[in-house]
Amino acid sequence: MSARDITVVKSPGDIRTYQTDDRNTSGSANALEPGEPIQVLAVGSPYAITLYDGGPIRGSDEFLGIVAKTSTETATANGLVDYISIIPGETILRGKATTTSNINTAAKILAYQGNWIGFDNTAEVFTIDEDETDDPNKLALKVITGDSIAFSLDVLVNAANVEAGIWTGQTVD
């Protein structure tokens, strides 16, 4: 994982805290790192995990936001993670495109604007997956613009596709 894979470039939500399960129980070898998108482990779970490949998915994922500070769990003890929460319809995220040759010109970026996509998680390195199917009923990220030199995309987290994680996720104060 490389820190700061995904950054919040506009309208960040509050910094919130969520629980993380110990690594032996969760099976995760690494702490949650800044720049990783995270979600709730499962409905009703008090634990955050890294977002899986292709997420967030409407109706099944509680997308929390982007890790702000390295999580504190150990192999045998639960911990906490601070994350930047998402304001649906306002927060804009930036990350490298999954296939950089798809966005290496302004015209190619323009062709992706307005498309609905997800994140790619390959070995805990996150990119914005412009190759993802354009499905507004399933995917939560809408391409706003991009940078053909930096090979990055800016995406809006759509209110209709973000589940209740921001509003009902268990936070620890």
C-alpha positions as CSV (number, residue, x, y, z in Angstrom):
1,M,0.0,0.0,0.0
2,S,1.3,3.5,-0.7
3,A,0.0,6.2,1.5
4,R,-2.3,8.9,0.1
5,D,-3.6,6.8,-2.8
6,I,-6.9,8.6,-2.6
7,T,-7.2,12.2,-1.4
8,V,-10.1,14.5,-0.6
9,V,-9.8,17.6,-2.8
10,K,-13.1,19.4,-2.0
11,S,-15.7,19.4,0.7
12,P,-14.3,17.0,3.2
13,G,-16.6,15.8,6.0
14,D,-15.7,15.7,9.7
15,I,-12.9,13.6,10.9
16,R,-14.6,10.6,12.6
17,T,-13.4,7.5,14.4
18,Y,-14.4,3.9,13.9
19,Q,-13.3,0.7,15.5
20,T,-10.9,-1.8,13.9
21,D,-10.7,-5.5,14.7
22,D,-7.4,-7.0,15.8
23,R,-5.4,-8.4,12.9
24,N,-5.5,-12.0,14.0
25,T,-9.3,-12.0,14.0
26,S,-9.7,-9.8,10.9
27,G,-7.0,-11.6,8.9
28,S,-5.6,-8.3,7.8
29,A,-1.8,-8.1,7.8
30,N,-1.6,-4.4,7.7
31,A,-3.0,-1.3,9.5
32,L,-5.4,0.9,7.6
33,E,-3.2,3.7,6.1
34,P,-3.9,7.3,5.1
35,G,-5.5,7.6,1.7
36,E,-7.3,4.2,1.8
37,P,-11.1,4.2,1.3
38,I,-12.8,2.3,4.0
39,Q,-16.2,0.7,4.7
40,V,-18.0,-1.1,7.5
41,L,-17.1,-4.8,7.6
42,A,-20.7,-5.9,7.4
43,V,-24.2,-4.7,8.3
44,G,-24.3,-4.1,12.0
45,S,-20.5,-4.6,12.5
46,P,-18.6,-2.1,14.7
47,Y,-15.5,-2.6,12.6
48,A,-14.0,-0.7,9.6
49,I,-12.0,-2.4,6.8
50,T,-10.4,-1.3,3.5
51,L,-12.9,-1.1,0.7
52,Y,-12.8,-4.1,-1.6
53,D,-12.1,-4.1,-5.3
54,G,-14.9,-2.6,-7.3
55,G,-16.7,-0.9,-4.4
56,P,-18.5,0.9,-3.0
57,I,-21.6,-0.8,-4.1
58,R,-25.1,0.7,-3.5
59,G,-27.2,-1.4,-1.2
60,S,-24.5,-3.5,0.2
61,D,-21.5,-1.3,1.3
62,E,-21.5,1.3,4.0
63,F,-18.8,3.5,2.6
64,L,-17.3,5.6,5.4
65,G,-14.6,7.7,3.8
66,I,-10.8,8.0,3.5
67,V,-8.4,7.1,6.2
68,A,-6.8,10.2,7.8
69,K,-4.4,8.6,10.2
70,T,-3.0,5.1,10.5
71,S,-5.2,2.7,12.5
72,T,-4.1,1.6,15.9
73,E,-5.0,-2.2,16.1
74,T,-2.4,-4.8,16.7
75,A,-2.3,-8.5,16.2
76,T,-4.2,-9.2,19.4
77,A,-5.9,-5.9,20.3
78,N,-8.7,-4.0,18.6
79,G,-8.0,-0.4,17.7
80,L,-9.4,2.7,16.2
81,V,-9.1,4.5,12.8
82,D,-9.6,8.2,12.1
83,Y,-11.2,8.9,8.7
84,I,-12.4,11.8,6.7
85,S,-16.1,11.3,6.3
86,I,-18.0,11.8,3.1
87,I,-20.6,14.5,2.4
88,P,-22.8,12.8,-0.2
89,G,-23.1,14.9,-3.4
90,E,-20.4,17.3,-2.3
91,T,-17.1,15.5,-1.4
92,I,-14.7,15.2,-4.3
93,L,-12.0,12.5,-4.2
94,R,-8.9,12.3,-6.4
95,G,-6.8,9.3,-7.3
96,K,-4.8,7.8,-10.1
97,A,-6.7,6.1,-12.9
98,T,-6.4,2.3,-13.0
99,T,-5.4,2.3,-16.7
100,T,-3.5,5.5,-17.3
101,S,-3.5,5.2,-21.1
102,N,-7.3,5.6,-20.9
103,I,-7.0,9.2,-19.7
104,N,-3.7,10.4,-21.3
105,T,-5.5,13.1,-23.3
106,A,-8.1,15.7,-22.6
107,A,-10.4,14.1,-25.1
108,K,-10.2,10.7,-23.4
109,I,-11.0,12.3,-20.0
110,L,-14.0,14.1,-21.5
111,A,-15.3,10.7,-22.7
112,Y,-15.3,9.5,-19.1
113,Q,-17.0,12.5,-17.5
114,G,-20.3,11.7,-16.0
115,N,-19.6,7.9,-15.9
116,W,-20.3,5.9,-12.8
117,I,-17.3,3.9,-11.6
118,G,-15.7,2.3,-8.5
119,F,-12.3,1.9,-6.8
120,D,-9.8,-0.7,-7.8
121,N,-8.0,-2.4,-4.9
122,T,-5.0,-4.3,-6.1
123,A,-2.8,-5.5,-3.2
124,E,-4.1,-2.6,-1.1
125,V,-3.0,0.0,-3.7
126,F,-6.1,2.0,-4.6
127,T,-6.9,3.6,-8.0
128,I,-10.1,5.0,-9.5
129,D,-11.3,2.3,-11.9
130,E,-12.5,4.0,-15.1
131,D,-12.7,0.5,-16.6
132,E,-15.6,-0.2,-14.3
133,T,-19.1,-0.6,-15.9
134,D,-21.1,2.7,-16.1
135,D,-23.9,1.8,-13.7
136,P,-25.5,4.6,-11.6
137,N,-27.7,2.0,-9.9
138,K,-24.7,0.1,-8.6
139,L,-21.6,2.3,-8.4
140,A,-21.0,5.3,-6.2
141,L,-18.3,7.4,-7.9
142,K,-19.1,9.8,-10.7
143,V,-16.3,11.1,-12.8
144,I,-16.1,14.9,-12.7
145,T,-12.8,15.7,-14.4
146,G,-9.2,14.5,-14.7
147,D,-5.6,15.4,-15.3
148,S,-4.0,13.8,-18.4
149,I,-0.5,14.6,-17.2
150,A,-0.9,13.3,-13.6
151,F,-3.2,10.4,-14.9
152,S,-5.7,11.2,-12.1
153,L,-9.4,11.4,-11.9
154,D,-11.6,13.5,-9.7
155,V,-14.9,11.8,-8.6
156,L,-18.0,12.9,-6.8
157,V,-19.4,10.5,-4.2
158,N,-23.1,10.5,-5.1
159,A,-25.7,10.9,-2.4
160,A,-28.0,8.3,-4.0
161,N,-25.3,5.7,-4.0
162,V,-23.7,6.3,-0.5
163,E,-25.3,4.1,2.0
164,A,-26.0,5.0,5.6
165,G,-22.4,4.6,6.9
166,I,-21.9,8.4,7.3
167,W,-25.2,8.8,9.1
168,T,-25.5,5.6,11.1
169,G,-22.0,4.1,11.3
170,Q,-20.9,3.5,14.9
171,T,-18.4,6.1,15.9
172,V,-16.3,6.1,19.0
173,D,-15.8,9.4,20.6
